[in-house]
Amino acid sequence: MKTLLKTLVIGVMLFTLTASCATTVRVSPVNKVVVTKVHKQRVVVHKNVRYYRSNGVWYIKKNRRYVKITAPAGVRVSTLPNGYRTVKVRGVRYYKHKGVYYKKSGRTFVVVNV
């Protein structure tokens, strides 16, 4: 009976130790970082340049690779990325996601510099 109790206590301790150490880490590439694959990309054409965005991160394509860039001001998108927040700057409502500010314009959203 004592060995069963000891085994049970050790098992509970190991379970709580491993459960408390589990964390989720999200890694986002820095500007000018080159990646070879962009998941669930959306293509946006602005001033005859093709931009690719995936989960709020903006890229341009160079030689079959994608280079992360800052979002170009003036680009119109139909939907906001998941996880955006509504913020007010000097009384104006903006939508912010990963440092990019969007402003509602009719049925679309425009990337703006704030």
JOCORLIN-V257483 format. One record per residue. N is the residue number from 1. RES is the residue in three letters. SS is DSSP state (~ for helix, > for strand, _ for the rest). Layout:
# JOCORLIN-V257483
N/RES/SS  N/RES/SS
This chain:
# JOCORLIN-V257483
1/MET/_  2/LYS/~  3/THR/~  4/LEU/~  5/LEU/~  6/LYS/~  7/THR/~  8/LEU/~  9/VAL/~  10/ILE/~  11/GLY/~  12/VAL/~  13/MET/~  14/LEU/~  15/PHE/~  16/THR/~  17/LEU/~  18/THR/~  19/ALA/~  20/SER/~  21/CYS/~  22/ALA/_  23/THR/_  24/THR/_  25/VAL/_  26/ARG/_  27/VAL/_  28/SER/_  29/PRO/_  30/VAL/_  31/ASN/_  32/LYS/_  33/VAL/_  34/VAL/>  35/VAL/>  36/THR/_  37/LYS/_  38/VAL/_  39/HIS/_  40/LYS/_  41/GLN/_  42/ARG/>  43/VAL/>  44/VAL/>  45/VAL/>  46/HIS/>  47/LYS/_  48/ASN/_  49/VAL/>  50/ARG/>  51/TYR/>  52/TYR/>  53/ARG/>  54/SER/>  55/ASN/_  56/GLY/_  57/VAL/>  58/TRP/>  59/TYR/>  60/ILE/>  61/LYS/>  62/LYS/>  63/ASN/_  64/ARG/_  65/ARG/>  66/TYR/>  67/VAL/>  68/LYS/>  69/ILE/>  70/THR/_  71/ALA/_  72/PRO/_  73/ALA/_  74/GLY/_  75/VAL/_  76/ARG/>  77/VAL/>  78/SER/_  79/THR/_  80/LEU/_  81/PRO/_  82/ASN/_  83/GLY/_  84/TYR/_  85/ARG/>  86/THR/>  87/VAL/>  88/LYS/>  89/VAL/>  90/ARG/_  91/GLY/_  92/VAL/>  93/ARG/>  94/TYR/>  95/TYR/>  96/LYS/>  97/HIS/>  98/LYS/_  99/GLY/_  100/VAL/>  101/TYR/>  102/TYR/>  103/LYS/>  104/LYS/>  105/SER/>  106/GLY/_  107/ARG/_  108/THR/>  109/PHE/>  110/VAL/>  111/VAL/>  112/VAL/>  113/ASN/_  114/VAL/_
